[in-house]
C-alpha cells in the first residue's frame, strides 16, 4: 500500500521573507516610477513653452512687433479706476488655436474690468489653458492668490479669480529691458534684440507652492494668470493681494527660485519651478533651455542696478540689448 506524500508548504518565516523582498522591490521601484513621471512632466512643460514660442513668432510675423506686457484700451467707466490691461498671454491666443476664446473676450472693445463684471465674462477669464500650465505644478486651475476686484476704487465687495498660468514673460533684468515691455513703452521687435535672440529670455516659469524661510515683501511665488492685470499707473484699489503686472512678468534681477535681492525675497516677480535643479526658459529664437538654479547671478540694490558690467550670466540673459557677452550657460 502506497503512502501519500505530503506537499511541502511555506513556513511562516519563509512567507515573511518573501513579503519583505516584495516590499524592498516596491520601495526600489517607486522612485524610478516617480522619476519617469517627472521626466514626462518636464517634457510636457518644455513642449508648452515651445508652443508659446511658435505663437510669439507668429504674432511677430503678423504685427512686426512682440506683444506688450499689457494691452490697454480706453476705459468706458466714469471714475479714474484701474481698468485692467489684457495680458500678452491673452493677446497671442489666436496664434495657438484659441481664436474662439480670443473673440469671445472682445479685447478690442471691452476692458478687463468690463469682462470681469459679468458672470459670462468671469467664466471666460477662468478658462483653464493647458499651454499655460506646468504639469509639475499641482496648483488649482484658479489662482486664488491673485484676486481681481470688480468694483474699483469703491469699496470692494466682490473678488474674482482668474485661470492660473505658470509662464510669466521676461520683462528684463531691470524693468522694461527685456523682450516683453510694459504698455507705456515702445513695442519690442526682433531687430531690437541686439544681444541675439538665442541669448535672451522670452518666457520663463513660476511655481505656486510657498517658499520656506523667506522674508518680506513677497513670501511666495504665487504663480500668475493668463488673462491680465490692473494698470499700475492708476489709483490703487483698496483690496489686498490684488494681481498686479507681476502676475504676468518676471525679471532676472531676482534670483532663481527664492527671488533673493537686496536682503529681501521678491519671489512673486522672479522665476521659479517645481523641477529639480532649475527651470525651463523660452529663448527669443524659439528654443527652450533648461537653466540651472546655480547659474551665475549677481544681486544688486533694488530698484537701481549697479553698472551693467557687474551683471551675472543670469542677469544678462534677461536684457535684450546690454551688449554684454553671455557665453555658455
Residue pairs with C-beta under 8 A, 6 or more apart in sequence:
10 18
38 136
38 275
38 276
40 135
41 134
41 135
41 136
42 136
42 275
42 280
42 290
44 135
45 134
45 135
45 136
45 205
45 275
45 280
46 280
46 288
46 290
48 130
48 131
48 132
48 133
48 134
48 167
49 167
49 203
49 280
49 281
49 282
49 288
50 282
50 286
50 288
51 96
51 131
52 92
52 96
52 131
52 132
52 167
52 203
52 282
53 202
53 203
53 282
53 283
53 286
53 287
53 288
54 95
54 96
54 286
55 92
55 95
55 96
56 66
56 67
56 92
56 95
56 202
56 203
56 282
56 286
57 286
58 92
58 95
59 66
59 67
59 91
59 92
59 95
60 66
60 189
60 190
62 95
63 187
64 189
65 187
65 188
65 189
66 88
66 179
66 180
66 187
66 188
66 189
66 190
67 88
67 91
67 92
67 180
67 187
68 88
68 91
68 180
68 181
68 182
68 183
68 185
68 187
69 85
69 87
69 88
69 169
69 171
69 180
69 181
69 182
69 183
69 245
69 248
69 249
70 85
70 86
70 87
70 88
70 182
70 183
70 228
70 229
70 231
70 245
70 248
71 85
71 86
71 87
71 88
71 90
71 91
71 107
71 183
72 83
72 85
72 86
72 183
72 231
73 86
73 107
73 108
73 109
73 110
73 111
75 81
75 83
75 111
75 113
76 111
76 114
77 83
77 111
77 113
79 153
79 154
80 234
80 235
81 113
81 152
81 153
81 234
81 235
82 113
82 152
82 153
82 230
82 231
82 234
82 235
82 236
82 237
83 111
83 112
83 113
83 230
83 231
83 234
84 111
84 112
84 113
84 116
84 148
84 228
84 229
84 230
84 231
85 112
85 183
85 228
85 229
85 230
85 231
85 245
86 105
86 107
86 112
86 227
86 228
87 225
87 226
87 227
87 228
87 229
87 248
88 169
88 180
88 248
89 132
89 165
89 167
89 169
89 226
89 227
89 248
90 102
90 105
90 107
90 226
90 227
90 228
91 107
93 99
93 101
93 102
93 105
94 102
96 131
98 129
101 124
101 127
104 124
105 115
105 121
105 124
105 125
105 227
106 115
110 121
112 125
112 148
112 227
112 228
112 229
112 230
113 150
113 152
114 121
115 121
115 122
115 124
115 125
116 122
116 125
116 148
116 150
116 160
117 150
122 160
125 148
125 160
125 162
125 163
125 227
126 141
126 142
126 161
126 162
126 163
127 163
128 141
128 163
128 164
129 163
129 165
129 226
132 163
132 164
132 165
132 166
132 167
132 226
133 164
133 165
133 166
134 166
134 167
134 205
134 207
134 273
134 274
136 273
136 274
136 275
137 166
137 207
137 208
137 209
137 223
137 273
137 274
138 274
139 164
139 166
139 207
139 208
139 209
139 223
140 164
141 163
141 164
142 161
142 162
142 163
142 164
143 161
143 162
143 163
143 164
143 165
143 208
143 222
143 223
143 224
143 225
143 243
143 247
144 161
145 208
145 220
145 222
145 223
145 241
146 161
146 162
146 222
146 224
146 225
146 241
146 242
146 243
146 247
147 159
147 160
147 161
147 239
147 241
147 242
147 243
148 159
148 160
148 161
148 162
148 229
148 230
148 242
148 243
149 156
149 158
149 159
149 160
149 237
149 238
149 239
149 242
150 156
150 158
150 159
150 160
151 157
151 158
152 230
152 237
152 238
153 235
153 236
153 237
153 238
155 238
156 237
156 238
156 239
159 239
162 225
162 226
162 227
162 228
162 243
163 225
163 226
163 227
164 208
164 223
164 224
164 225
164 226
165 223
165 224
165 225
165 226
166 205
166 206
166 207
166 208
166 223
166 224
166 273
167 203
167 204
167 205
167 206
167 224
168 203
168 204
168 205
168 206
168 224
168 246
168 247
168 248
168 249
168 250
168 271
169 178
169 179
169 180
169 202
169 203
169 248
169 249
169 250
170 178
170 179
170 180
170 200
170 201
170 202
170 203
170 204
170 249
170 250
170 251
170 252
170 281
170 318
171 177
171 178
171 180
171 181
171 182
171 249
171 250
171 251
172 178
172 251
172 252
172 318
172 319
172 320
173 251
173 252
173 253
173 305
173 311
173 315
173 316
173 318
173 319
173 322
174 251
174 253
174 303
174 305
174 319
175 182
175 251
175 303
176 182
176 185
177 318
177 319
177 320
177 321
177 322
178 188
178 200
178 201
178 251
178 318
178 319
178 320
179 188
179 193
179 200
179 201
179 202
179 284
179 320
180 188
180 202
180 249
181 187
181 188
182 232
182 245
183 231
184 233
188 320
190 197
190 284
192 320
192 321
193 200
193 284
193 320
193 321
194 320
194 321
194 323
195 316
195 319
195 320
195 321
195 322
195 323
195 324
195 326
196 284
197 283
197 284
197 285
197 286
198 283
198 284
198 285
198 287
199 283
199 284
199 316
199 317
199 326
200 283
200 284
200 317
200 318
200 319
200 320
201 252
201 281
201 282
201 283
201 284
201 317
201 318
202 281
202 282
202 283
202 284
203 281
203 282
204 250
204 271
204 279
204 280
204 281
204 282
205 271
205 272
205 273
205 275
205 279
205 280
205 281
206 221
206 222
206 223
206 224
206 250
206 270
206 271
206 272
206 273
207 221
207 223
207 272
207 273
207 274
208 220
208 221
208 222
208 223
209 220
209 221
209 274
210 219
210 220
211 219
211 220
211 221
211 257
211 258
211 265
211 267
214 220
214 258
214 259
214 265
214 267
215 263
215 264
215 265
216 264
216 265
217 264
217 265
217 266
218 259
218 264
218 265
218 266
218 267
218 268
218 269
219 265
219 267
220 267
220 268
221 259
221 267
221 268
221 270
221 272
222 247
222 267
222 268
224 243
224 246
224 247
224 248
225 243
225 247
225 248
228 248
229 243
229 244
229 245
229 247
229 248
230 237
230 242
230 243
230 244
230 245
232 244
232 245
246 268
246 269
249 269
250 269
250 270
250 271
251 269
251 270
251 318
252 271
252 297
252 314
252 315
252 317
252 318
252 319
253 261
253 299
253 300
253 302
253 305
253 315
253 318
254 260
254 261
254 266
254 267
254 269
254 270
254 271
255 261
255 270
255 297
255 299
255 314
256 270
256 271
256 272
256 278
256 279
256 291
256 293
256 295
256 297
256 314
257 267
257 270
257 272
257 273
257 293
258 265
258 267
258 270
258 272
259 265
259 266
259 267
259 268
259 269
259 270
259 272
260 299
261 299
261 300
261 302
262 299
262 300
262 301
262 302
264 302
266 302
271 279
271 281
272 279
273 279
273 280
275 290
277 292
277 293
278 290
278 291
278 292
278 293
278 294
278 295
279 290
279 291
279 293
280 288
280 289
280 290
280 291
281 288
281 289
281 290
281 291
281 317
282 288
283 289
284 320
289 329
291 314
291 317
291 329
292 329
295 312
295 313
295 314
295 329
296 312
296 313
296 314
296 329
297 312
297 313
297 314
297 315
298 310
298 311
298 312
298 315
300 306
300 310
305 311
308 319
308 322
308 323
308 324
309 324
311 319
311 322
311 324
313 326
313 327
313 329
314 329
316 322
316 324
316 325
316 326
317 326
317 329
